Amino acid sequence: MEDYSGVKFRTVFLRKKPEHDPKNKELISWCRKLDEMNLCPCYENGNSGNLSFRKDKGFVITPSCCFYKDINEKDLVHVIKADNKIRSVFVKGIRKPSSEAVLHLMIYKKRPEINAVFHGHSKKILKKEDEFICTEEEKPYGTIELVDEVEKIIDKDNFLIMKNHGFISLGKTMKGAGERVLRILACM
């Protein structure tokens, strides 16, 4: 995995105020659980990985540069839409969204039955990436090239590997996405 150098798109704040959603607490709980399990390991600016859930309009995602042990509801970001031509993501909230927000957006568009996307990093899982559906090529995080590479395999399973990068666990619920990762880890 390459070193983190920040979000690679422009964030357009439609409203700079945190949004309350009853599901926010569940997302925060999963952030802390994956942090405790070292599935979203820390780097100098926060945890790696990102978690989201679908809303009627867009989705709620963890912010960039945030430590999950300290995350709270005001940190979460509601992504409304993205424009890849101008490399911009339109949000409600006070923080920049995760650098993989465009990846989450593509997944929600391509998989309408999916309501939660959990992306994390586990050396243990990556060592066995040949046992899972995996992207053919390694691409830099936060790029359209990575989104395009994942799009090639997004309909093949609910647990995918981004080559030499990390995993994506998809679920109809956050519980489904989270428990899938924990089951896979427990079998290793």
Secondary structure, 3 states (H helix, E strand, C coil): CCCCCCCCCEEEEEECCCCCCCCHHHHHHHHHHHHHCCCCCEECCEECCEEEEECCCCEEECECCCCCCCCCHHHCEEEEEEECCCCEEEEECCCCECCCHHHHHHHHHHCCCCCEEEEECCHHHHCCHHHCEECCCCCCCCCHHHHHHHHCCCCCCCEEEECCCEEEEEECCHHHHHHHHHHHHHCC
